[in-house]
Amino acid sequence: MNLTPLRDRVILEPKVDEAKSKGGVILPETASKERPHEGTVLAIGTGRRNAKGDVIPMQVRKGDSVIFSEYAGTEIEIEGKKHIIVKEDDILAVL
């Protein structure tokens, strides 16, 4: 992947769980109405700047598993895979 997020943006690969019905039938991703809330950090920006112009470093690192807000970010497709670009503020926790 040759994509670098700017400032306090993060590129996530959403975690896709196989959903199963009560009878054991595997449901396709399109059957789920909810967007995934977990993902893996693939790339991070340089960080945001404070009022003095100093760079505030990012708290997440490449490879971290994170939980993010449900409607956060922008979905994009890179090399045939879905990814989400979010601001660091939309990341709620690191797993």
FENZI-V706631 format. One record per helix or strand of 3 or more residues. SS is the DSSP state (alpha for helix, beta for strand). FROM is the first residue (numbers start at 0). TO is the last residue. Records with the same first field share a line. If there is no record, write none. Layout:
SS=FROM-TO  FROM-TO
This chain:
beta=8-13  37-43  64-67  73-77  80-86  90-93
alpha=28-30  87-89
